[in-house]
Amino acid sequence: MQRIKTIPQICLLLFCLAGFAQQKVKVHLIATYHMGGTTDALKVDGTKDNILGPERQKQINALLDILQKKDVEKIYVENTPDKQKFWDSIYTAYYTKKPVALRNEIFQIGIKLAQRLNIRNGVKCIDWAYDESAKAGDRQFTQYAIKMNRLCDSLGIGDNDFTVYDNIVLKQLSAFNDNIPSQDLTAVFRKLNSKDYLNKLFYANITTYLDKNAEGTGAFFTQYNMMRNVNIYSNIMRDILTDRPQSVLVLYGAGHIKALKDMFQAHPLIEVVEFEDYFKE
């Protein structure tokens, strides 16, 4: 016959379970813009945004002073794992005080913050791309995506498949992005990480395609763009569950942050820390 647990044993068990439930991993989500420039419609003009100039470098340091307030053990960045050796070499060079002049936010924020926090391995690349995955499921989805893109081309899917709201939101986002080079970086990052901006960017990148979706192609484009987000999330979560850090930082393009935030907030192990939380102390 199984022995009945005594009251002290039950109390100890409940205490241990309560302690376990409180041991959440803090995930600091930081939305950024791409300082090295991009080719998309919402890009920031890199020729006007003089990241390597003295004024911008002063603002970078002020931003790093803010981010340094939170101690993190890992910094995840927007690049695929095959680029890890490159960023490892950049971190080693910067850590040993060799000259490095890169505009990219991975260096300007990620690596510089890792050096300040004395994170041994620098930054970790966890991005995902369709053509670089070795997983069978990803390969199948890639083939599906190729077929769907051909279908969209044959149907002449274009600007007429968007509603007026798509144009309104894109104009609002572009108006802010166009002015980023002339704004203080801390103010820029507070806007990039605001609920209003992230919601608009999520609409522009993900859900705008669903407003019409007459041929079912809009749902495909939403799936296509979200596929990257769910794999980024999966890459981070699998790493967290393997290494069990207490606190990590995710530095990613603003277009991914709302999707990542929703997924992280749903996980029982995770406590999300937002950029605005850095100003509440």
C-alpha positions as CSV (number, residue, x, y, z in Angstrom):
1,M,0.0,0.0,0.0
2,Q,1.3,3.5,-0.9
3,R,2.1,5.6,2.1
4,I,0.2,8.8,2.7
5,K,2.4,11.8,2.6
6,T,2.7,13.8,5.8
7,I,1.8,17.4,6.1
8,P,5.4,18.6,6.1
9,Q,6.1,16.6,2.9
10,I,3.1,18.1,1.2
11,C,4.1,21.6,2.2
12,L,7.6,21.0,0.9
13,L,6.3,19.7,-2.4
14,L,4.0,22.7,-2.8
15,F,6.9,25.1,-2.0
16,C,9.1,23.4,-4.6
17,L,6.4,23.6,-7.2
18,A,5.8,27.2,-6.5
19,G,9.5,28.0,-6.8
20,F,9.7,26.1,-10.1
21,A,6.7,28.0,-11.5
22,Q,8.4,31.3,-10.8
23,Q,11.6,30.5,-12.5
24,K,10.8,32.1,-15.8
25,V,13.2,33.0,-18.5
26,K,13.2,36.7,-19.3
27,V,13.2,37.5,-23.0
28,H,14.0,41.1,-23.8
29,L,12.5,42.0,-27.2
30,I,14.2,44.9,-28.9
31,A,12.9,46.1,-32.3
32,T,15.5,47.7,-34.5
33,Y,15.7,49.1,-38.0
34,H,18.4,47.9,-40.4
35,M,21.2,50.4,-40.1
36,G,23.1,48.9,-43.0
37,G,20.2,49.5,-45.3
38,T,17.7,47.2,-47.1
39,T,15.9,47.1,-50.5
40,D,12.3,47.0,-49.2
41,A,9.7,49.7,-49.5
42,L,10.1,50.8,-45.8
43,K,13.9,51.0,-45.9
44,V,15.8,53.8,-44.1
45,D,18.1,55.8,-46.3
46,G,21.6,54.7,-45.3
47,T,23.3,57.6,-47.1
48,K,21.5,60.1,-44.9
49,D,21.8,58.0,-41.7
50,N,25.5,58.5,-40.9
51,I,25.8,55.6,-38.3
52,L,29.6,55.8,-38.3
53,G,29.7,59.5,-37.8
54,P,30.5,61.0,-34.3
55,E,26.9,62.2,-33.5
56,R,25.3,58.9,-34.3
57,Q,28.1,57.0,-32.4
58,K,27.3,59.2,-29.4
59,Q,23.7,58.3,-29.7
60,I,24.6,54.6,-30.1
61,N,26.5,54.8,-26.8
62,A,23.5,56.4,-25.1
63,L,21.3,53.6,-26.4
64,L,23.8,51.0,-25.1
65,D,23.8,52.7,-21.7
66,I,20.1,52.0,-21.6
67,L,20.2,48.4,-22.8
68,Q,23.1,47.7,-20.4
69,K,20.7,48.2,-17.5
70,K,19.4,44.7,-18.0
71,D,21.8,41.8,-17.5
72,V,21.3,39.2,-20.2
73,E,23.3,36.0,-20.9
74,K,22.6,35.7,-24.6
75,I,21.9,38.0,-27.5
76,Y,20.0,36.6,-30.5
77,V,20.4,38.4,-33.8
78,E,18.9,38.5,-37.3
79,N,21.3,36.4,-39.3
80,T,21.3,32.8,-40.3
81,P,23.5,30.2,-38.5
82,D,25.8,29.8,-41.5
83,K,27.0,33.4,-40.8
84,Q,27.9,32.6,-37.2
85,K,31.7,32.3,-37.8
86,F,31.7,35.7,-39.4
87,W,30.1,37.4,-36.4
88,D,32.3,35.4,-34.1
89,S,35.4,36.9,-35.8
90,I,33.9,40.4,-35.6
91,Y,33.2,40.0,-31.9
92,T,36.8,38.7,-31.3
93,A,38.2,41.6,-33.2
94,Y,36.1,44.2,-31.3
95,Y,36.6,42.5,-27.9
96,T,40.4,42.7,-28.4
97,K,40.1,46.4,-29.4
98,K,40.9,45.9,-33.1
99,P,39.3,48.5,-35.4
100,V,35.9,47.5,-36.8
101,A,33.7,49.8,-38.9
102,L,30.4,48.1,-39.8
103,R,27.1,49.9,-40.1
104,N,25.0,46.8,-39.4
105,E,22.9,46.9,-36.2
106,I,24.2,43.4,-35.3
107,F,27.6,45.1,-34.7
108,Q,26.5,48.5,-33.6
109,I,24.1,47.2,-31.0
110,G,24.4,43.4,-30.6
111,I,28.2,43.0,-30.5
112,K,28.9,46.2,-28.7
113,L,26.3,45.3,-26.0
114,A,27.7,41.8,-25.7
115,Q,31.2,43.3,-25.1
116,R,29.8,45.6,-22.4
117,L,28.0,42.7,-20.7
118,N,31.1,40.5,-21.1
119,I,29.0,37.8,-22.9
120,R,31.6,35.2,-23.7
121,N,30.2,34.0,-27.1
122,G,29.1,37.4,-28.4
123,V,25.9,37.1,-30.4
124,K,24.0,34.1,-31.7
125,C,22.6,33.9,-35.2
126,I,19.1,32.3,-35.2
127,D,17.4,33.6,-38.4
128,W,15.7,31.2,-40.9
129,A,15.6,31.2,-44.7
130,Y,13.6,29.1,-47.1
131,D,16.6,28.1,-49.2
132,E,19.0,27.2,-46.3
133,S,17.0,24.7,-44.3
134,A,17.9,21.0,-44.3
135,K,14.6,20.0,-42.7
136,A,12.3,17.8,-44.7
137,G,9.2,19.8,-43.7
138,D,10.8,23.1,-44.7
139,R,11.8,21.7,-48.1
140,Q,8.2,20.6,-48.7
141,F,6.9,24.1,-47.8
142,T,9.5,25.7,-50.1
143,Q,8.2,23.6,-53.0
144,Y,4.6,24.6,-52.1
145,A,5.7,28.3,-52.0
146,I,7.3,28.0,-55.4
147,K,4.1,26.7,-56.9
148,M,2.0,29.3,-55.1
149,N,4.2,32.1,-56.4
150,R,3.8,30.8,-59.9
151,L,0.0,30.7,-59.5
152,C,0.0,34.3,-58.2
153,D,2.1,35.4,-61.3
154,S,-0.3,33.6,-63.6
155,L,-3.3,35.3,-61.9
156,G,-1.7,38.7,-62.2
157,I,-1.8,39.3,-58.4
158,G,-0.7,42.9,-57.7
159,D,-1.5,46.2,-56.1
160,N,-5.3,45.8,-56.9
161,D,-5.4,43.0,-54.4
162,F,-4.8,45.4,-51.5
163,T,-7.4,47.7,-49.8
164,V,-7.1,51.4,-49.2
165,Y,-5.9,50.6,-45.6
166,D,-2.7,49.1,-46.9
167,N,-1.8,52.3,-48.6
168,I,-2.7,54.4,-45.5
169,V,-0.6,52.3,-43.2
170,L,2.4,52.2,-45.6
171,K,2.3,56.0,-45.9
172,Q,2.3,56.3,-42.1
173,L,5.2,53.9,-41.7
174,S,7.2,55.5,-44.5
175,A,6.7,59.0,-43.1
176,F,8.4,57.9,-39.8
177,N,11.1,55.8,-41.4
178,D,12.0,58.7,-43.8
179,N,12.8,60.9,-40.8
180,I,14.8,58.3,-38.8
181,P,18.2,59.7,-40.0
182,S,17.4,63.1,-38.4
183,Q,16.0,61.8,-35.1
184,D,17.7,60.8,-31.9
185,L,18.3,57.1,-31.8
186,T,16.7,56.5,-28.3
187,A,13.6,58.3,-29.5
188,V,13.6,56.2,-32.7
189,F,13.9,53.0,-30.7
190,R,11.0,54.0,-28.4
191,K,8.8,54.6,-31.5
192,L,10.0,51.4,-33.2
193,N,9.1,49.4,-30.1
194,S,5.7,51.1,-29.5
195,K,2.5,49.1,-29.7
196,D,1.1,51.5,-32.4
197,Y,4.2,51.1,-34.7
198,L,4.5,47.3,-34.2
199,N,0.8,46.8,-34.9
200,K,1.0,48.8,-38.1
201,L,4.1,46.9,-39.3
202,F,2.4,43.6,-38.5
203,Y,-0.6,44.6,-40.6
204,A,1.7,45.8,-43.5
205,N,3.8,42.6,-43.4
206,I,1.3,39.9,-42.4
207,T,-2.5,40.6,-42.3
208,T,-3.0,43.1,-45.1
209,Y,-3.1,40.2,-47.6
210,L,-6.2,38.9,-45.9
211,D,-8.4,41.9,-46.5
212,K,-9.4,40.7,-50.0
213,N,-7.9,37.1,-50.5
214,A,-10.4,36.4,-53.3
215,E,-8.4,33.6,-54.8
216,G,-6.9,32.4,-51.6
217,T,-3.6,33.9,-52.5
218,G,-3.7,36.4,-49.7
219,A,-3.7,33.6,-47.1
220,F,-0.7,32.1,-48.8
221,F,1.3,35.4,-48.5
222,T,0.4,35.6,-44.9
223,Q,1.6,32.1,-44.3
224,Y,4.7,32.8,-46.4
225,N,5.8,35.7,-44.2
226,M,4.8,34.1,-40.9
227,M,6.8,31.0,-41.8
228,R,10.0,32.8,-41.1
229,N,8.6,34.2,-37.8
230,V,7.6,30.9,-36.4
231,N,11.0,29.4,-37.3
232,I,12.8,32.2,-35.7
233,Y,10.8,31.7,-32.6
234,S,11.4,27.9,-32.7
235,N,15.2,28.4,-33.1
236,I,15.2,30.7,-30.0
237,M,13.0,28.5,-27.9
238,R,15.0,25.3,-28.7
239,D,18.2,27.1,-27.7
240,I,16.6,28.4,-24.5
241,L,15.3,25.0,-23.6
242,T,18.7,23.5,-24.2
243,D,20.9,26.0,-22.4
244,R,18.4,27.3,-19.8
245,P,19.6,30.9,-19.5
246,Q,17.8,33.1,-17.0
247,S,17.7,36.2,-19.3
248,V,18.2,36.7,-23.1
249,L,17.9,39.6,-25.5
250,V,16.4,39.3,-29.0
251,L,17.5,42.1,-31.4
252,Y,15.5,41.9,-34.5
253,G,13.9,44.0,-37.3
254,A,10.7,45.6,-36.1
255,G,8.6,43.7,-38.6
256,H,9.1,40.5,-36.7
257,I,8.7,41.7,-33.1
258,K,4.9,41.6,-32.7
259,A,4.7,38.0,-34.0
260,L,7.6,36.9,-31.7
261,K,6.1,38.7,-28.8
262,D,2.7,37.0,-29.1
263,M,4.4,33.6,-29.3
264,F,6.7,34.2,-26.4
265,Q,4.0,35.6,-24.2
266,A,2.0,32.4,-24.7
267,H,4.8,30.2,-23.4
268,P,4.6,29.2,-19.7
269,L,8.4,29.4,-19.3
270,I,8.8,32.9,-20.7
271,E,8.4,36.4,-19.3
272,V,8.6,39.1,-22.0
273,V,10.5,42.3,-21.3
274,E,9.8,45.2,-23.7
275,F,12.0,48.2,-24.5
276,E,9.8,50.6,-22.7
277,D,10.4,48.6,-19.5
278,Y,14.0,49.9,-19.5
279,F,12.6,53.3,-18.6
280,K,10.5,52.3,-15.6
281,E,13.3,51.9,-13.1
